[in-house]
Amino acid sequence: MKLQDYERFYRADPVLFEFPERLADTSERLTAALRPLPRGWERVDSGWWTRLRPPSARRPGQGWRIHVSVTLPHLERAAETVVEYCLRHAIPVDIVRGTAAARALGDLRADRLTSADLLVLHPADETVLGTALGDLTALLEPLPGPYVPGCLRHRSGPLYVRYAAAEHRRCPAAGHLADPGDEHATVPAFERPDGTLVPEDRRPVFRCPDWVALPDVLRADLKVLRAPPEVPFPFRGVRALRLTTGGGTYLATDTATGKPVLLHEARPHAGFDAHGTDAVTRLTHERAVLERLADLDCVPRVVRHHVQAGHHFLAVEIPEGRSLAEAAAAAFPLTTEDRAEKEAAGYAEWALGVVARVAAALDALRHRGLRLGELNPEHLVLGPDDRVVLSRLETVTDLTDDRAPSVGEEGFTAPAGLRGRAATAHLLDVLRLWLLLPVPHRDRSTLRVLTRAVDQHYPVPPGFGATLLSRLSRSAEREADDHAGRLAAERPDWPALRDSLVAGLHAMATPERDDRLFPGTPFGPAALGGPSFGYGAAGVLYALHRVGADVPDAYVTWLADAVERDPDPRPGLYDGLHGVALTLDLLGHRDRALAVLDRARPLESRVIRPDLAGGSAGIALNQLRFARATGDTALHDAALRTAVDLAGLVTEGPPAPRPGTSPPYGLLHGGSGIALLFLHLYEETGVARYLGLAERALGFDVARCGTAADGALTLFDGTFHLPYLHGGSCGLAFPLKALLRHRPEEGRAALLAAVRHTCGALYVRNAGLLRGRAGAIAVLAALDGPGDPEALRTQVRRMAWYARSYRGHLAFPGFRMRRLSADLATGAAGVLLALDSAFGGGGPVLPYLDPRSSYRRAREGR
């Protein structure tokens, strides 16, 4: 998942991650999508689209497609025309289901490659393609619309053509389009004449596959596309910084001067914001604002404006300096207690000084009758001589405007109802809190905890936190129960908090839905919910069971039915059938669990990943468990065969990265998870070779670890230094602890002590178990034991920083902190497990982390 992939899941629900296609839009459905069909025609609703298919329509796996791209005011007419034509000529057609869906597809944060997929025809062959292009050109020629990325425009009208794949297939040559290390990943793929599969190239440039001849009807269009522009493009691109449906932002060079510029692109009729304004209108507005403020040193200078092929390009100077987000991340002192004690005072002075300089810049705008609607640290540049530059002015509006901005990052915008000084004061207060403690918040009780933490960790003036709380509370959501306050108490009432968390999970349950039982964090660009252990229902039921909470029969039935419904399941522990089987068995449904295992068996041969999450190590651990529980020697033999294969892999050296992917690392995807399998086998057999293999596998991850100046141990993933349970240094704690029990070694003991120190981090961005503070709590509870150790108590109290309310019950946000989640990996289920371990629940929070727990026989002296 890239960060922008999460954006689509914020649209349909303001509280939970949700598929955008579930947006309520019944009243805005197109009549063309609802019209009665001739006998034999089929109507299928699929996501944003309604698909109309004629009787006995042949569905080729690939072929030419016609896209009809029109603006919203003309959509109803175009849809009626196109559908009538397709019904008359028996052409399959996909039609956007309504105007709300069309707005969502064209939204600034939507997928730029599907943003103009409003009407798509599937001609059976090139003859039908040519006839349809001629007929529809005559019918639709006057209608305007956005350019369709990756397509060839036919003449000057709203018709665009591309050669497309109709099916998603497993494609070994997927390259950058999918993870080649994931043997279950599918992508739109072509079949070449020789039968080999190649992924469809969905980059936003028209390309015809090399084995496909361009139809004669398109030759003139390709000639127009390749013709040199009448006016040369005055910029030379360097690299894209941001791409959206409305255009992009690039680092470029002005060819006239040779100087670098920041180039903002806007596509006409595309990239709509919350007010329905397109990218060109917004860029035109921003240009006018920049020119109006040209004499101020707090805004960038306009270099030039250029229009080419309808696209608008605004080049502005690149302010000297770096963004406030970068500067704050580099200087932020609340990483460890020691660093905070030494650096908090200096950082607070710097941060509040920056806010004062930003306030002066905003005051300069106010004197011109303008205010900013968003104050995003990414768009604030700190230059030399204390200069602050407001690098993006898309949200500048009149002082009297009290609307919320139409674009902007959630959490950094002025709420509706504020204007002038009040709106600016709110933005500055948000920035003050973000600089001192950057934790997203919504509830008033959580805000109270955060402002108290600011008073605790910084030498700010008396009443600083209370003043911030008073001002920011005016726009925060009221909370009936002080969940954050109760969690932050010196002695939290765990039974009451546990009951509230459990009640919140039950309140989130939707057994009436087929796609999900509990809301979670998306785990793929089109993946949300489902039955899996890591991000789906199985993990939540596991957590409820582990803390002794009720698991209704309806939940169990949903889980068992969900894996039967899945037409293409994965076999893995965290992402597939083995995790579901484990959960069903723990809940007392062995027959159902064994049925799921039987379904997994033929899929296991396709697994090529060696890891714990979805690979062979996790599967083998689960096979060992079920072999002991059932006496099934076939399961045990399968696990041993896997161990032999992994032993060979480990002996050869660190797992090599596959093309287009990072090297595997950490507990779930790297050597640490493989080490757990060998440790389990050693506990079962006493064969010393397994200890050596575990030591070697763990060493692959240890070699990627480093110690920072503040003493924190992190694992380098190729880009970032990570402390987390999922793929960071904290995940090493469990195999390290097991190895130390059998092979005491000074260096290994020091490494485990460094992990313990890292788990005491003061600031952690996310709440969750696998990539957040809950994971640190789980590790501390496993290393030091539950109960009263001060480090553990402190981390539990800091979980209050993330506390939210859902229907009056305690809840927690998922990854990125923008929406609530119930799942085990990122949400409330994982937090429930971690807190239960901290308060004495006993045992590791996740399956198979403690090799001793699975074996009843004791081995003295080992």
C-alpha positions, -999 to 999 in steps of 0.1 A, spaced: 0 0 0 12 35 -9 0 64 12 -22 76 -16 -39 42 -18 -56 49 15 -73 81 3 -101 62 -16 -112 46 16 -120 79 34 -148 90 11 -178 69 20 -177 70 58 -163 98 81 -156 73 109 -146 40 95 -125 28 65 -150 19 38 -152 10 1 -160 42 -17 -184 23 -39 -207 20 -9 -214 57 -10 -251 62 -7 -262 76 -41 -296 60 -49 -312 93 -56 -284 102 -81 -285 70 -103 -285 76 -140 -318 66 -157 -297 49 -185 -283 25 -158 -318 17 -146 -337 15 -178 -355 -18 -187 -334 -41 -209 -345 -61 -239 -351 -98 -234 -319 -117 -227 -297 -88 -217 -280 -90 -184 -274 -61 -159 -246 -65 -133 -238 -38 -107 -200 -38 -100 -185 -11 -79 -191 23 -94 -204 8 -126 -234 -10 -141 -224 -35 -167 -249 -43 -195 -243 -74 -215 -263 -87 -246 -275 -123 -248 -247 -148 -253 -221 -120 -254 -186 -133 -260 -163 -119 -234 -128 -118 -249 -99 -117 -225 -85 -87 -243 -94 -62 -271 -102 -27 -281 -123 -5 -258 -140 28 -265 -141 53 -236 -167 81 -237 -155 110 -216 -179 139 -208 -183 165 -181 -210 160 -155 -236 184 -170 -236 162 -201 -233 128 -185 -271 120 -185 -275 128 -222 -243 110 -232 -253 79 -211 -288 78 -228 -272 81 -262 -245 55 -257 -268 29 -240 -295 33 -267 -268 28 -293 -253 -3 -276 -287 -19 -271 -295 -14 -307 -262 -29 -319 -257 -56 -291 -224 -40 -278 -215 -47 -242 -212 -15 -223 -201 -4 -188 -219 28 -175 -211 47 -144 -240 41 -121 -248 78 -112 -236 114 -109 -223 109 -74 -202 79 -86 -189 101 -115 -179 128 -90 -161 102 -69 -142 88 -99 -131 123 -109 -122 134 -74 -89 150 -68 -77 120 -47 -92 93 -69 -73 69 -92 -62 90 -122 -62 60 -145 -99 53 -139 -111 88 -133 -127 92 -168 -141 56 -171 -177 69 -172 -189 50 -203 -169 21 -218 -179 1 -248 -165 -34 -256 -167 -38 -294 -164 -75 -305 -139 -68 -333 -122 -41 -353 -152 -38 -377 -175 -30 -348 -149 -7 -334 -147 14 -366 -185 15 -371 -191 26 -335 -164 53 -336 -180 68 -367 -216 66 -354 -208 79 -319 -186 107 -332 -217 120 -351 -239 116 -321 -216 131 -294 -190 153 -311 -200 186 -294 -197 173 -258 -166 183 -238 -148 160 -214 -115 153 -197 -86 135 -214 -85 98 -206 -50 89 -195 -34 60 -214 -59 63 -243 -58 76 -279 -82 104 -286 -104 98 -317 -106 130 -337 -115 160 -315 -146 146 -297 -152 128 -264 -142 93 -277 -109 76 -266 -96 42 -275 -72 17 -259 -63 -20 -262 -72 -34 -228 -71 -67 -208 -105 -78 -195 -92 -102 -169 -69 -102 -138 -45 -131 -139 -14 -143 -120 14 -129 -141 51 -137 -132 62 -108 -153 42 -83 -134 72 -62 -125 63 -29 -109 26 -36 -112 24 -62 -85 46 -78 -59 63 -107 -79 70 -123 -45 33 -127 -40 23 -158 -59 -13 -150 -54 -12 -114 -68 -32 -108 -100 -30 -79 -124 -47 -71 -157 -27 -92 -181 -25 -99 -219 -19 -132 -235 6 -129 -263 2 -150 -295 27 -175 -281 5 -180 -250 27 -161 -225 12 -136 -201 24 -100 -199 9 -73 -176 -11 -46 -192 8 -13 -192 -15 12 -175 8 41 -175 -9 73 -186 6 72 -221 -11 55 -251 7 23 -260 -4 -4 -284 9 -39 -277 37 -48 -301 19 -78 -315 -14 -59 -322 -18 -39 -354 -33 -5 -351 -67 -4 -368 -68 18 -399 -96 40 -383 -70 51 -356 -40 58 -378 -48 95 -383 -54 99 -345 -20 84 -337 -4 108 -362 -20 137 -344 -8 124 -311 28 121 -323 29 155 -341 52 180 -326 35 209 -308 33 242 -326 49 258 -296 77 239 -279 71 230 -243 91 256 -222 101 232 -194 122 201 -191 109 177 -165 131 163 -138 108 142 -117 72 140 -105 66 150 -68 28 143 -68 4 130 -94 -34 133 -91 -65 130 -113 -62 168 -119 -26 169 -130 6 169 -109 35 188 -94 70 184 -108 105 195 -103 115 209 -137 138 233 -155 128 264 -173 145 259 -207 146 297 -213 167 304 -182 180 270 -172 168 276 -137 149 250 -117 112 256 -111 83 239 -93 58 231 -120 21 227 -112 -1 210 -139 -39 212 -141 -60 191 -165 -93 206 -177 -125 190 -165 -106 168 -140 -95 167 -104 -127 179 -88 -126 191 -52 -153 191 -25 -170 222 -41 -170 207 -76 -142 229 -89 -118 214 -114 -80 216 -114 -77 244 -140 -101 266 -120 -81 261 -88 -48 267 -105 -61 298 -122 -72 310 -87 -38 302 -72 -20 321 -99 -42 352 -93 -35 350 -56 2 347 -61 3 376 -85 -18 397 -61 7 389 -33 38 392 -55 54 419 -33 53 397 -2 84 375 7 62 348 23 49 335 -11 68 321 -40 73 341 -72 54 332 -104 79 324 -131 54 318 -160 21 304 -170 18 281 -200 -11 263 -217 -5 233 -239 -30 208 -253 -55 223 -229 -33 215 -199 -23 245 -177 12 247 -163 21 272 -136 58 275 -129 69 291 -96 102 296 -79 115 269 -56 118 285 -22 152 281 -6 151 259 25 132 228 35 96 221 45 85 225 81 75 188 81 111 178 73 126 202 98 103 191 126 109 154 119 147 160 121 145 180 154 116 164 172 129 154 207 103 131 221 118 99 208 133 88 242 130 101 277 167 110 277 165 129 245 134 147 256 150 158 289 180 173 270 163 188 239 127 195 247 133 231 259 153 241 228 128 224 205 98 241 221 114 275 218 122 268 181 87 254 174 68 283 190 91 307 172 82 291 139 45 294 147 51 331 154 67 336 120 39 316 103 14 339 121 32 369 107 29 355 72 -8 348 76 -12 383 90 3 397 58 -24 378 39 -51 392 62 -40 427 55 -48 419 18 -82 406 27 -73 370 24 -70 339 46 -56 304 42 -79 274 46 -52 248 52 -19 251 71 -1 219 61 35 216 74 44 200 40 35 233 24 54 256 47 91 262 37 116 274 63 142 295 45 173 315 56 170 346 76 139 333 94 118 335 62 86 314 60 72 307 26 36 295 20 43 273 -9 8 263 -19 -21 288 -19 -49 267 -34 -70 272 -2 -67 310 0 -101 326 1 -118 358 12 -118 368 49 -155 366 49 -157 330 36 -166 306 64 -167 274 43 -143 246 50 -116 245 22 -125 223 -8 -90 206 -7 -65 200 20 -51 173 44 -76 162 71 -65 177 104 -48 208 90 -78 226 77 -101 253 92 -136 239 100 -167 253 85 -182 282 104 -149 300 110 -138 331 91 -111 357 91 -91 359 123 -109 330 140 -101 306 111 -64 317 111 -62 313 149 -75 278 147 -49 268 121 -21 282 142 -33 263 173 -35 231 152 1 238 141 13 245 176 0 212 189 12 193 158 48 206 163 49 196 199 29 163 198 19 152 162 -9 128 171 -41 131 151 -71 136 173 -109 141 172 -124 135 206 -123 162 232 -111 137 259 -82 127 238 -73 163 231 -73 169 269 -48 140 273 -26 154 245 -24 189 258 -16 176 293 12 156 277 25 188 261 26 205 295 44 174 310 71 171 284 79 207 275 88 238 296 59 258 282 43 287 300 18 280 327 -16 273 313 -3 266 278 -20 232 274 -52 244 290 -54 273 266 -48 251 236 -75 227 249 -100 255 254 -95 268 219 -93 236 200 -121 220 219 -146 242 201 -142 222 169 -135 188 185 -162 161 188 -178 159 222 -174 125 239 -200 112 263 -174 91 281 -138 101 291 -122 70 276 -88 86 272 -89 100 307 -96 66 322 -68 49 302 -44 77 312 -51 72 349 -23 62 373 -41 29 379 -64 22 349 -95 1 356 -86 -27 331 -118 -47 335 -139 -17 327 -117 -7 298 -116 -42 285 -154 -44 286 -157 -11 267 -132 -22 241 -151 -55 236 -184 -37 234 -169 -14 208 -159 -44 187 -194 -58 189 -209 -25 180 -187 -24 148 -198 -59 138 -218 -62 105 -226 -100 101 -253 -90 76 -225 -79 51 -207 -105 30 -176 -85 24 -166 -78 60 -176 -88 96 -156 -60 112 -142 -27 97 -104 -27 94 -75 -9 77 -72 -15 40 -45 -40 32 -44 -35 -6 -56 -8 -30 -89 -27 -34 -87 -49 -2 -107 -42 30 -122 -66 56 -126 -102 47 -119 -133 68 -81 -131 73 -63 -132 106 -42 -100 101 -67 -76 88 -100 -94 89 -125 -112 110 -104 -141 122 -80 -118 140 -108 -100 158 -124 -133 169 -90 -146 181 -86 -114 202 -121 -117 217 -114 -154 226 -80 -146 241 -95 -121 266 -124 -143 275 -151 -123 258 -182 -138 242 -179 -148 205 -214 -151 191 -223 -181 169 -232 -156 141 -196 -145 140 -183 -180 137 -208 -188 110 -198 -157 91 -161 -166 92 -167 -202 81 -190 -191 53 -166 -163 42 -138 -187 33 -162 -209 14 -174 -179 -6 -139 -168 -15 -133 -180 -51 -95 -175 -49 -83 -179 -13 -47 -177 0 -34 -204 22 -13 -183 46 -14 -178 84 -20 -141 85 -35 -136 51 -55 -168 44 -70 -201 53 -45 -213 79 -52 -183 101 -90 -189 98 -85 -226 106 -65 -218 137 -92 -193 149 -121 -217 143 -103 -245 162 -95 -222 192 -132 -213 192 -141 -250 196 -151 -257 160 -126 -283 149 -147 -299 122 -150 -265 105 -113 -258 111 -103 -291 95 -125 -284 65 -107 -251 60 -73 -269 63 -84 -294 37 -92 -265 13 -57 -251 20 -38 -282 12 -38 -280 -26 -29 -243 -25 2 -248 -3 22 -261 -32 19 -227 -49 35 -209 -19 70 -196 -27 74 -171 1 92 -186 31 78 -162 57 55 -162 87 28 -140 74 16 -157 42 44 -181 35 56 -215 43 70 -209 78 36 -198 91 18 -227 73 43 -252 88 38 -239 123 1 -243 120 5 -278 105 26 -288 136 -1 -275 159 -29 -294 141 -8 -325 139 -4 -326 176 -41 -318 182 -54 -344 158 -27 -370 154 -26 -364 116 9 -375 106 4 -362 71 3 -326 85 34 -333 106 53 -347 76 43 -317 55 57 -294 81 90 -313 83 93 -312 45 89 -274 47 115 -273 74 139 -291 51 133 -267 23 137 -237 46 169 -252 61 184 -252 26 173 -216 20 187 -204 53 220 -223 47 224 -206 13 223 -171 29 198 -142 34 167 -144 12 173 -124 -19 149 -96 -29 127 -104 -59 126 -80 -88 107 -48 -79 105 -56 -42 124 -48 -10 145 -75 7 123 -96 31 128 -86 67 114 -87 102 91 -110 121 63 -114 96 83 -114 63 119 -121 72 143 -144 90 128 -138 124 96 -156 115 115 -185 99 136 -188 131 104 -194 151 97 -225 131 131 -240 138 127 -231 175 94 -249 176 110 -279 160 138 -278 186 113 -277 214 96 -308 199 126 -328 190 156 -316 209 177 -317 177 205 -292 181 207 -285 144 174 -267 146 189 -242 171 217 -235 147 193 -229 118 172 -206 140 203 -186 150 213 -183 114 178 -172 102 175 -146 130 210 -134 121 197 -121 87 175 -96 105 200 -88 132 225 -78 105 200 -52 93 197 -36 128 215 -5 140 216 16 171 207 53 169 224 80 190 195 79 215 200 41 220 170 29 200 176 -3 180 159 -2 146 159 -25 116 167 -10 82 142 -21 55 161 -4 27 144 29 31 134 34 68 148 25 102 119 6 118 113 -3 155 79 -21 151 67 -56 158 57 -62 122 90 -56 104 112 -38 128 135 -45 156 108 -52 182 98 -83 163 132 -98 170 124 -100 208 105 -134 207 131 -155 188 159 -137 206 144 -146 240 139 -182 230 175 -185 217 189 -170 249 171 -196 269 190 -223 252 222 -206 241 231 -177 265 254 -153 248 264 -118 259 259 -101 225 225 -116 221 215 -105 257 227 -69 249 206 -70 217 175 -80 237 182 -53 262 183 -28 233 149 -40 221 135 -35 256 149 0 256 134 7 222 100 -4 234 101 25 259 98 51 231 81 83 242 65 91 208 49 65 185 29 77 155 3 48 154 -17 29 180 -17 -6 165 -2 -39 174 20 -46 144 31 -10 136 24 10 167 25 15 204 4 -16 212 32 -37 198 58 -21 222 34 -29 250 31 -65 239 69 -69 238 75 -53 271 48 -76 287 65 -106 272 100 -96 283 93 -81 317 61 -99 326 27 -82 331 19 -62 362 36 -31 375 70 -25 357 71 13 352 80 12 315 50 -9 308 27 12 329 39 43 312 33 29 277 -2 18 287 -11 53 299 2 67 266 -23 46 247 -47 72 258 -32 95 231 -50 75 205 -83 67 223 -115 74 204 -152 67 210 -175 46 189 -212 46 199 -201 53 235 -174 26 236 -136 27 236 -122 24 201 -89 30 183 -79 43 149 -62 21 123 -31 29 102 -25 66 95 -50 74 124 -77 88 101 -104 62 106 -113 37 132 -104 0 128 -113 -32 145 -86 -54 131 -57 -72 148 -29 -57 128 -37 -20 132 -69 -15 152 -89 -22 184 -85 -60 184 -47 -57 185 -48 -30 212 -71 -53 232 -46 -81 230 -17 -59 240 -34 -43 269 -46 -76 282 -11 -89 281 0 -58 301 -26 -63 328 -19 -100 333 -36 -119 305 -6 -141 301 11 -156 270 23 -140 238 -2 -118 220 1 -137 187 3 -174 178 36 -192 179 57 -164 193 67 -186 223 79 -220 212 75 -234 247 38 -227 249 31 -253 222 48 -283 238 39 -300 271 71 -320 277 98 -303 297 135 -305 288 156 -298 318 190 -282 312 183 -269 278 
